[in-house]
Amino acid sequence: MTSLALFPSPRRAGGRVLTAMAIALALAITPVARAEARVAPDTFADLAEKVSPAVVNITTTTTVAASTGPGPVFPPGSPFEDLFRDFGIPNVPGHNAPRRSNALGSGYVISEDGYIVTNNHVIDGADEIQIEFFSGDTLPAKLIGTDPKTDVAVLKVESPKPLPFVAFGDSDVVRVGDWVMAMGNPLGQGFSVSAGIVSARNRELSGTYDDYLQTDAAINRGNSGGPLFNMDGQVIGMNTAILSPNGGSIGIGFSMASNVVNKVVGQLKEFGETRRGWLGVKIQDITPDMAEAMGLETASGALVSEVPEGPAADAGMLSGDVITSFDGGEVKDTRDLVRRVADAPVGQAVRVVVTRDGKSETLLITLGRRELAEGESVPAAVSRPQAAERDMLGMIVTPITPEIATEMGLSSGTTGLIVKSLEEDSQAYEKGLRAGDLITEAGQQPVASLGDLDARIKEAKDAGRKSLLLLIRRGGEPRFVALPVE
């Protein structure tokens, strides 16, 4: 069965190479001019010779705690004793003491004064970091800063002479079919080169800021943190993950696009930490049926499901607004908005265009800092409905009373309809609604009673709409759902 594998880094224990799973993402970068399309190169030798001095192998040393688990015990002098000790099997005499473990990865120099970019997982938890250069020289490195969200780390070495370094390319101009070359330390085989093409763009795996280039250039364990070059020798990606049934390359590799990490690397160098912009809204993508229910021409933009206390609330943004433009650029979807807000400077005032009640409005919002805002509390969950009830839109719903709200830990002024039950073959269930959800709006208007919901359903039908937009809350999280009214 084929699965997606994030790069493990080869590890050594007792002189033998072992492998250990680890996550990889990364970044780097300064925009450059668009390179013109090229024919297939006769050779990659000139390119490899040009960039090799700036690519490095990274070895980390970590203290591994003593093992206490059961295992085979052999008499002193047994031939199996050395064998099992070398391969890390516990309960061999002398094995249970803390030991040192080495891990291997890749990286590259980004400035002549010794800054190096790699993956966070390559150096995570390391006691010592050693950099091996193409020349054979080695230098110790100190950690400048990391960003676990993008798996990026910036290191620094002190060199008596200026170091060769590579420039960063603009990953946004890379096209499917462009030639690329990867270089790194796969499986401990340092300074290995592989070549291929860009197979796809804008791949998303699991992270908030994912923007991967897919390539068929051979990428294996130990390539983590290594660069993906264009034909001008510019870094346009950082090798990160592979899709493989066996852990080895089958020609489906993923490199984080260089532009994703441009500001991350700069911030880590300047501050030792990230400082991402924060808008202060909860958002969701707009589906075609939701667009129809809202009277929108296209299912694009980011729908605001909640506006807690923060920059957006201070500027007058409301739940139900559709964000269509941020800082002068069109917003395609939630993923697009999240990344662009994160890249915007903290404290910057930006123009945000929203669609509200069929009209366009522009808000001037001064961005906060996401790192400071994370971890804020959310409203309590709703779980136990009761009182008067009716079957509406395929659900049994009941109004919430002040007594029920207090019992559930909500404020006494909480209003809405609770979903008491629904059938698994209903449209509401298929759209994701579940018993215990709290409906607070219908047709982008508050609902506090069954009569309110009746009125919203009638209004949608009178307007010729096939669906009604509901705002629900589950576990403190708001979400819009469009349900058919026919």
C-alpha positions in Angstrom: 0.0 0.0 0.0 1.4 3.4 -1.0 1.8 6.0 1.7 3.2 9.4 2.2 6.4 9.4 4.1 8.0 12.5 5.6 11.7 12.2 5.4 13.4 10.1 8.1 17.0 11.0 8.8 19.5 8.2 8.7 20.9 7.6 12.2 24.1 5.9 13.4 24.4 3.9 16.6 27.5 1.9 17.4 29.1 2.6 14.0 26.2 1.2 12.0 23.6 3.2 10.1 20.1 3.0 11.3 17.1 5.0 10.2 14.7 7.0 12.3 11.5 8.7 11.2 11.3 12.5 11.3 9.2 15.3 9.8 10.6 17.7 7.2 9.5 21.0 5.7 11.5 24.1 5.0 12.2 27.3 3.4 14.5 30.0 2.0 14.7 33.0 -0.3 14.8 36.3 -2.1 12.7 36.9 -5.2 14.6 37.0 -8.5 13.7 37.7 -12.1 11.8 35.0 -14.1 14.1 32.6 -15.8 13.3 31.9 -19.5 12.2 28.4 -20.5 15.1 26.1 -21.6 15.5 23.0 -23.6 16.7 19.8 -22.0 20.3 20.3 -20.8 23.0 18.2 -22.3 24.5 17.7 -18.8 24.0 18.9 -15.2 27.7 18.8 -14.5 28.3 22.5 -14.8 25.4 23.3 -12.5 26.5 20.6 -9.9 30.0 22.0 -9.9 28.6 25.6 -9.4 26.4 24.9 -6.4 28.2 22.0 -4.7 30.4 24.2 -2.5 27.3 25.8 -0.8 25.5 22.5 0.0 26.3 20.9 3.3 25.9 17.6 5.2 24.7 17.9 8.7 25.4 15.5 11.6 23.8 15.9 14.9 24.6 14.2 18.2 21.9 13.5 20.8 22.0 11.8 24.1 19.6 8.9 24.2 18.1 7.9 27.6 18.9 4.6 29.0 16.6 1.7 28.0 14.7 -0.2 30.6 12.6 -2.5 28.5 12.9 -6.3 28.4 15.2 -8.0 25.9 17.6 -10.9 25.5 20.5 -11.3 27.9 23.7 -13.1 26.8 26.6 -14.3 28.9 29.8 -12.2 28.9 31.9 -13.0 25.8 29.0 -14.4 23.8 29.3 -13.6 20.1 25.8 -12.3 20.1 26.6 -9.7 22.8 28.5 -7.5 20.4 26.0 -8.0 17.6 23.0 -7.0 19.7 24.8 -4.1 21.3 25.8 -2.7 17.9 22.2 -2.8 16.8 20.8 -1.2 19.9 19.0 -4.2 21.4 18.3 -3.5 25.2 19.4 -5.5 28.2 22.8 -6.4 26.8 25.4 -5.7 29.6 26.6 -2.2 29.3 23.7 -1.2 27.0 21.4 0.4 29.5 23.7 3.4 30.1 22.8 6.7 28.3 24.4 6.7 24.8 25.1 9.1 22.0 23.1 8.9 18.7 24.1 10.6 15.5 21.5 11.7 12.8 22.2 12.8 9.3 20.6 15.5 7.1 21.2 18.1 4.5 21.3 21.9 4.3 22.8 24.8 2.4 24.7 28.1 3.0 22.7 31.2 2.3 25.3 33.9 3.1 29.0 34.2 3.1 29.1 34.9 6.8 27.9 31.4 7.6 24.1 31.3 7.9 22.7 27.8 6.9 19.1 26.7 6.3 17.9 23.2 7.1 14.8 21.4 8.5 13.9 21.7 12.1 13.5 18.0 12.5 17.1 17.4 11.4 18.5 19.3 14.4 15.6 19.0 16.9 16.8 17.9 20.3 20.5 17.9 19.2 23.2 18.5 21.7 25.8 19.1 19.0 25.6 20.1 15.4 28.4 19.5 12.9 28.5 20.9 9.4 30.5 19.1 6.7 31.3 21.2 3.6 32.0 19.9 0.1 35.7 20.7 0.6 35.8 18.2 3.5 36.1 20.9 6.2 33.9 20.6 9.2 32.7 23.3 11.6 30.4 23.3 14.7 27.1 25.2 14.3 24.9 27.0 16.7 21.1 27.2 16.4 19.8 30.7 15.6 16.1 29.9 15.5 13.4 27.4 14.5 9.8 27.4 13.2 8.1 24.1 13.9 5.1 25.1 11.9 7.1 25.0 8.7 9.9 22.7 10.0 12.6 25.3 9.3 15.8 25.9 11.2 18.5 28.5 10.7 22.0 27.7 11.9 25.2 29.7 12.0 28.9 28.7 11.7 31.9 30.9 12.4 34.3 30.5 9.4 37.7 32.2 9.1 37.0 32.9 5.5 33.9 33.9 3.4 31.8 30.8 2.5 30.3 30.0 -0.9 26.5 30.4 -0.8 23.5 30.0 -3.0 20.8 32.5 -3.9 17.1 31.9 -3.6 14.8 31.8 -6.6 11.1 32.8 -7.0 9.1 29.7 -6.7 6.0 31.4 -8.0 7.4 31.5 -11.6 8.4 27.8 -11.6 6.3 25.9 -14.2 5.3 22.3 -14.4 7.8 20.7 -16.7 10.8 22.8 -15.7 14.1 21.0 -15.1 15.3 20.9 -11.5 18.2 19.3 -9.6 18.3 18.1 -6.0 21.4 17.8 -3.9 22.0 16.5 -0.4 23.0 13.6 1.8 20.6 10.7 1.0 21.0 7.6 3.2 24.3 9.1 4.3 25.8 9.2 0.8 26.9 12.8 1.0 26.8 15.3 -1.8 24.7 13.2 -4.1 23.0 14.8 -7.1 19.7 13.8 -8.8 17.7 15.5 -11.5 14.2 15.6 -12.9 11.3 18.0 -13.6 8.6 19.8 -11.7 5.7 17.4 -11.8 3.1 19.6 -10.2 2.7 22.8 -8.2 0.8 24.0 -5.1 0.6 20.6 -3.5 -0.8 20.6 0.1 0.1 17.9 2.6 -0.9 18.7 6.2 0.5 22.1 7.3 -1.2 25.5 7.4 1.4 27.1 5.2 2.0 24.2 2.8 2.9 25.0 -0.8 4.9 22.1 -2.3 6.5 21.6 -5.6 6.2 18.0 -6.7 9.2 16.5 -8.5 10.4 13.3 -9.9 14.0 14.0 -9.1 15.2 11.2 -6.8 14.7 12.2 -3.1 15.4 9.8 -0.3 16.0 9.7 3.5 18.7 12.1 4.5 17.8 14.6 1.7 15.8 16.5 4.4 16.7 20.1 4.4 18.5 19.9 1.1 18.0 22.3 -1.8 16.0 21.9 -5.1 17.7 24.0 -7.7 16.5 25.5 -11.0 18.8 25.6 -14.0 20.2 29.0 -12.8 21.5 27.4 -9.6 18.9 29.2 -7.5 17.1 27.4 -4.6 13.4 27.1 -5.5 12.4 24.4 -3.0 13.5 22.5 0.0 13.3 18.7 -0.2 10.8 17.4 2.4 8.7 14.3 1.7 8.1 11.4 -0.6 5.1 9.3 -1.6 6.3 5.7 -1.4 5.2 2.2 -0.6 8.6 1.2 0.8 10.3 4.4 2.1 12.4 4.8 -1.1 12.1 7.1 -4.0 9.5 6.1 -6.7 9.6 9.5 -8.4 7.0 11.3 -6.3 8.8 13.8 -4.1 7.8 17.1 -2.5 9.8 20.2 -2.0 8.5 23.2 0.0 8.3 26.2 -2.3 11.0 28.7 -1.5 8.7 31.7 -1.3 6.7 30.1 1.6 9.8 30.5 3.8 11.2 33.8 2.6 10.0 35.8 5.6 10.4 32.9 8.0 14.2 32.7 7.3 14.5 36.5 7.6 12.6 36.6 10.8 14.6 33.8 12.4 17.8 35.6 11.5 16.5 38.9 12.8 14.5 37.9 15.8 15.2 34.2 16.5 11.5 33.6 16.2 8.6 34.1 13.8 6.3 37.1 13.8 3.2 36.4 11.7 0.3 38.7 11.0 -3.0 38.0 12.7 -6.4 39.1 11.4 -8.5 37.7 14.2 -11.3 35.8 12.4 -12.5 32.3 12.0 -13.0 31.4 8.3 -14.2 28.6 6.0 -14.3 27.9 2.3 -17.4 28.6 0.4 -19.1 25.7 -1.4 -21.3 26.2 -4.5 -24.5 25.6 -2.5 -23.4 28.1 0.1 -22.7 30.6 -2.6 -26.2 30.1 -4.1 -27.8 30.5 -0.7 -25.9 33.8 -0.2 -26.6 35.1 -3.6 -23.0 35.1 -4.6 -21.9 34.8 -8.2 -18.9 32.5 -7.5 -17.8 30.2 -4.7 -14.6 32.1 -4.0 -13.2 34.1 -1.1 -13.2 33.3 2.6 -16.4 33.2 4.6 -16.1 34.7 8.1 -17.8 32.3 10.6 -16.9 34.2 13.7 -15.2 37.5 14.7 -13.8 37.2 18.3 -12.2 40.1 20.0 -9.2 41.3 17.9 -8.1 43.4 15.0 -11.0 42.4 12.6 -13.6 43.0 15.3 -12.1 46.4 16.1 -12.4 47.4 12.4 -16.0 46.4 12.2 -15.9 43.0 10.4 -19.0 40.8 11.0 -19.8 37.1 10.9 -21.1 36.3 7.5 -18.8 38.7 5.7 -17.0 37.2 2.7 -13.4 38.4 2.4 -12.7 38.9 -1.3 -9.5 41.0 -1.2 -6.6 41.4 1.2 -4.0 44.1 0.9 -4.9 44.7 -2.7 -4.9 41.1 -3.9 -7.8 38.8 -4.6 -8.6 36.2 -2.0 -9.2 32.8 -3.7 -9.9 30.7 -0.6 -9.1 30.3 3.1 -5.7 28.7 2.4 -4.8 31.7 0.3 -5.9 34.2 2.9 -4.2 32.4 5.9 -0.8 32.4 4.1 -1.1 36.0 3.0 -2.1 37.3 6.4 0.8 35.4 8.0 3.3 37.0 5.5 2.0 40.5 6.3 4.0 42.6 8.8 2.6 42.7 12.4 1.2 46.2 13.1 0.6 47.0 9.4 -2.7 48.6 8.4 -4.2 46.7 5.4 -7.3 47.2 3.3 -9.6 44.2 3.4 -12.6 44.1 1.1 -15.6 42.1 2.1 -19.0 41.3 0.6 -21.8 42.0 3.1 -25.5 41.8 2.2 -24.7 41.8 -1.5 -22.6 45.0 -1.3 -18.8 45.5 -1.2 -17.2 47.2 1.8 -13.6 48.1 2.5 -12.2 47.8 6.1 -8.9 49.1 7.3 -7.5 46.6 9.7 -4.3 46.9 11.7 -2.9 43.3 12.0 -1.9 41.8 15.3 0.6 39.0 16.0 -0.5 35.4 15.6 1.9 33.9 18.1 0.5 36.1 20.9 -3.1 35.4 19.9 -2.8 31.6 19.8 -4.2 29.7 22.7 -7.1 32.1 23.4 -10.1 30.5 24.9 -13.2 29.7 22.8 -16.9 29.5 23.8 -18.0 26.4 25.6 -19.4 23.4 23.8 -23.1 22.8 23.5 -24.2 19.2 24.2 -27.6 18.7 25.9 -30.7 20.0 24.1 -34.2 19.8 25.6 -37.5 21.8 25.7 -40.0 22.4 22.8 -39.0 20.9 19.5 -39.9 20.6 15.8 -38.7 18.7 12.7 -37.2 21.4 10.5 -34.8 21.0 7.5 -34.5 17.3 8.3 -33.5 18.0 12.0 -35.3 17.9 15.3 -34.5 21.4 16.7 -35.3 23.0 20.0 -34.8 26.6 21.3 -32.2 27.2 24.0 -33.5 28.8 27.2 -31.5 30.9 29.7 -31.7 27.9 32.1 -30.3 25.5 29.6 -27.6 27.9 28.6 -26.5 28.3 32.3 -26.6 24.5 32.7 -24.3 24.2 29.8 -21.8 26.8 30.9 -23.0 29.4 28.4 -23.9 33.0 29.2 -27.5 33.6 30.1 -28.0 35.7 27.0 -27.1 32.9 24.6 -29.8 32.3 22.0 -30.3 29.9 19.1 -31.7 26.5 18.3 -30.1 23.2 19.3 -30.1 20.2 17.0 -31.6 17.5 19.2 -31.4 14.7 16.6 -31.3 14.0 12.9 -31.3 10.9 10.6 -28.1 9.7 9.1 -29.6 9.6 5.7 -30.7 13.3 5.9 -29.2 16.2 3.9 -28.3 17.9 7.2 -26.3 14.8 8.3 -24.5 14.6 5.0 -23.6 18.3 5.3 -21.9 17.6 8.6 -24.5 18.6 11.2 -24.7 16.5 14.3 -26.9 16.3 17.5 -25.8 19.0 19.9 -24.9 21.6 17.3 -26.2 25.1 18.1 -27.8 27.1 15.2 -27.3 30.8 15.9 -28.1 32.3 12.5 -30.1 31.4 9.4 -30.0 33.4 6.2 -27.3 35.5 7.9 -29.8 36.7 10.5 -30.0 35.7 14.2 -32.5 33.0 15.1 -33.8 32.6 18.7 -37.0 30.7 18.1 -38.6 28.1 15.8 -40.6 31.0 14.3 -37.4 32.8 13.4 -36.2 29.7 11.5 -39.6 29.4 9.8 -39.3 33.0 8.6 -35.8 32.5 7.2 -36.9 29.4 5.3 -39.9 31.2 3.8 -37.7 34.2 2.8 -35.2 31.8 1.0 -38.1 30.2 -0.9 -39.7 33.5 -1.8 -36.3 34.7 -3.1 -36.1 31.6 -5.4 -33.1 30.1 -3.5 -32.6 26.4 -3.2 -30.6 26.6 0.0 -30.5 28.4 3.4 -27.2 29.3 5.0 -27.0 28.3 8.7 -24.3 29.3 11.2 -23.7 26.6 13.7 -21.5 26.2 16.7 -19.9 22.9 17.9 -17.4 22.7 20.7 -17.0 26.4 20.6 -16.2 26.5 16.9 -18.4 28.2 14.4 -19.1 26.9 10.9 -21.5 27.9 8.0 -23.6 25.1 6.3 -26.0 25.5 3.5 -29.1 23.2 3.7 -31.7 22.7 0.9 -35.1 24.3 1.6 -37.1 22.4 -1.0 
